[in-house]
């Protein structure tokens, strides 16, 4: 099989890596949830050699991801884990968690499971970094996001779609996280930085 390519990764990998450098200046064990093609792992781990990058995803993503990881052959990328956030997590403790373009593809119950799992494996001061599109006060922030949400609900699943920032902040608070920063990113996306209390 050929290496899978995510065009979204190509568009956003540099600004994501730049922000991760700011938030992860020290040696860090980072779990990436929903690594997909593995492009973020390769791009970011190459630029943050002090970060031990643990990719993870459902088993269906691993064949394509492994092509990227094998070609890069970076010493700070660990073999990918099979991780379904609604099941038992195969990792007990990390310093930070990163996920990109995932939570609008899953139903709300999966987002709840993500925050609950993150709360279990992050210590006080640990970071949960979430990249993607978000609604604000129940409203779309762009026409593009409105079209994306309609496509997700019609083509992926009726229960998925862009999540609202207010609801995420409430969910975070219920799991001892506080929104530390909300960064404007390319193409009407945000990088949300939650800190474990």
C-alpha positions in Angstrom: 0.0 0.0 0.0 1.1 3.6 -0.6 1.5 6.0 2.3 -1.8 7.7 3.1 -1.7 11.5 2.9 -3.9 13.8 4.9 -4.2 17.2 3.2 -5.3 18.8 6.5 -2.1 17.6 8.1 -0.1 19.3 5.4 -1.9 22.6 5.9 -1.7 22.7 9.7 1.4 20.8 10.8 3.8 23.7 11.0 1.6 26.0 13.2 0.7 23.1 15.4 4.4 22.2 15.8 5.3 25.8 16.6 2.7 25.9 19.4 3.7 22.6 20.8 7.3 23.9 21.1 6.0 26.7 23.3 4.0 24.4 25.6 6.4 21.5 25.7 9.9 23.1 26.3 11.1 20.3 28.6 11.5 16.5 28.0 7.9 15.2 27.7 6.1 11.9 27.2 3.2 12.7 24.9 0.3 10.5 23.9 -1.3 11.4 20.5 -4.9 10.2 20.3 -6.2 9.5 16.8 -2.8 9.6 15.0 -4.4 8.7 11.7 -1.8 8.7 9.0 1.0 9.4 11.4 2.0 12.6 9.7 1.7 14.8 12.8 3.8 12.4 14.8 6.6 12.4 12.2 6.5 16.2 11.6 6.3 17.2 15.2 8.6 14.6 16.7 11.3 15.6 14.2 11.1 19.2 15.4 10.7 18.4 19.1 13.4 15.8 19.7 13.0 16.1 23.4 9.4 14.8 23.2 8.8 11.1 23.4 5.9 10.7 21.0 3.4 7.9 21.6 1.0 7.5 18.6 -2.3 5.7 18.9 -5.4 5.0 17.0 -7.9 2.3 16.1 -6.3 -0.8 14.6 -7.6 0.1 11.1 -5.3 3.1 10.9 -2.1 1.3 11.9 -1.0 -0.1 8.5 -0.8 3.3 6.8 0.6 5.0 9.9 3.4 2.5 10.2 4.5 3.3 6.6 5.1 6.9 7.7 6.8 5.9 11.0 9.0 3.4 9.4 10.2 5.8 6.7 10.9 8.5 9.3 12.7 6.1 11.6 12.8 8.7 14.4 14.2 7.6 17.8 11.6 9.6 19.8 8.5 8.0 18.2 7.3 4.9 20.0 5.5 2.0 18.2 1.8 3.0 17.9 -0.8 1.7 20.4 -4.3 0.4 19.6 -6.4 2.9 21.6 -10.2 3.3 21.6 -11.0 6.0 24.1 -14.2 4.2 25.2 -12.3 1.1 26.1 -9.4 0.4 28.6 -6.5 2.6 27.7 -3.2 0.8 27.2 -1.1 3.6 28.9 -1.1 4.5 32.5 0.6 7.9 32.8 1.8 10.6 30.4 2.9 14.2 30.6 0.7 15.6 27.8 -2.0 14.5 25.4 -2.5 15.8 21.9 -5.3 15.1 19.4 -6.0 16.8 16.1 -9.1 16.8 13.9 -10.7 14.0 15.9 -13.5 15.2 18.2 -15.8 16.5 15.4 -15.7 13.1 13.8 -17.0 11.3 17.0 -20.2 11.5 19.0 -20.4 13.4 22.3 -20.1 10.2 24.4 -16.6 9.6 22.9 -15.5 13.1 23.8 -16.7 12.5 27.3 -14.6 9.3 27.4 -11.6 11.1 26.1 -11.7 13.7 28.9 -12.3 11.0 31.5 -9.4 8.9 30.2 -7.1 12.0 30.0 -8.0 12.9 33.6 -6.9 9.4 34.7 -3.5 9.4 33.1 -2.4 13.0 33.4 -1.0 14.4 36.7 -1.6 17.8 38.0 -0.2 20.4 35.5 -0.5 17.9 32.6 -1.7 19.3 29.3 -4.5 18.2 27.0 -4.1 19.9 23.6 -7.0 19.6 21.2 -6.9 21.0 17.6 -9.8 21.4 15.3 -12.9 23.5 14.5 -15.2 24.5 17.4 -18.5 26.4 17.7 -18.8 29.4 20.1 -21.9 30.0 22.1 -23.8 27.6 19.9 -22.9 29.4 16.7 -20.6 28.4 13.8 -17.6 30.6 13.5 -17.5 30.4 9.6 -19.5 29.3 6.7 -16.9 26.6 6.0 -17.4 25.1 9.4 -21.2 25.1 8.9 -20.7 23.2 5.6 -18.3 20.8 7.3 -20.8 20.1 10.1 -23.6 19.4 7.7 -21.3 17.0 5.7 -20.3 15.2 8.9 -23.9 14.7 10.0 -25.0 13.5 6.6 -22.0 11.5 5.5 -20.3 10.3 8.6 -22.9 9.9 11.3 -25.9 11.9 12.6 -24.5 12.1 16.1 -21.1 13.5 15.1 -20.2 17.1 14.3 -18.5 20.3 15.5 -18.5 20.6 19.3 -19.3 23.8 21.2 -16.6 25.4 23.3 -18.9 26.2 26.2 -19.9 22.5 26.5 -16.2 21.5 26.3 -15.3 23.9 29.1 -18.0 22.4 31.3 -16.9 18.9 30.5 -13.3 19.9 31.2 -14.2 21.4 34.6 -16.1 18.2 35.5 -12.8 16.3 35.0 -10.5 18.8 36.8 -9.3 20.5 33.7 -9.2 24.3 33.0 -9.0 25.9 29.6 -5.6 27.7 29.8 -5.5 29.1 26.2 -7.6 29.1 23.0 -5.3 29.8 20.0 -6.6 30.9 16.6 -5.2 28.6 13.9 -5.5 28.3 10.1 -8.7 27.5 8.3 -11.1 28.5 11.1 -9.5 26.0 13.5 -8.4 26.4 17.1 -5.9 24.8 19.4 -7.4 24.4 22.9 -5.0 24.0 25.7 -6.5 22.4 28.8 -4.4 22.1 32.0 -5.1 19.4 34.7 -5.8 21.0 38.0 
